[in-house]
Amino acid sequence: MEFADESAADHPFGGTLTAPVKIRADLAAHLPRARMVVSCTLDASGNLKNVRVLEAGPAEMTAKVIAALRSWKFQPALRGNQPVEVTAILGFGIDTSDRF
């Protein structure tokens, strides 16, 4: 996961941004060997919202990952001691080295 606080421009020296920590991030078993990239917002409560597929995998994989994301939960990112909403990029880069 890569993340950024888009509101940081409003307070660039407002404290250190601490990374979110996953609490629950289960995926379906036996996903196809493919790559998928998703953009979303991780809110101050630790929930994913506004999920957008940036790079889709096979249709079945994409559907399973999107369904799983609904139940994912994180400790939110923190600026100082305050939970903050961040934009996150999630990459599902299942090893595709056997394709070469």
Secondary structure by P-SEA (a helix, b strand, c coil): cccccccccccccccbbbbbbbcbbbbbcccccbbbbbbbbbccccccccccccccccaaaaaaaaaaaaaccccccccccbbbbbbbbbbbcccccccc
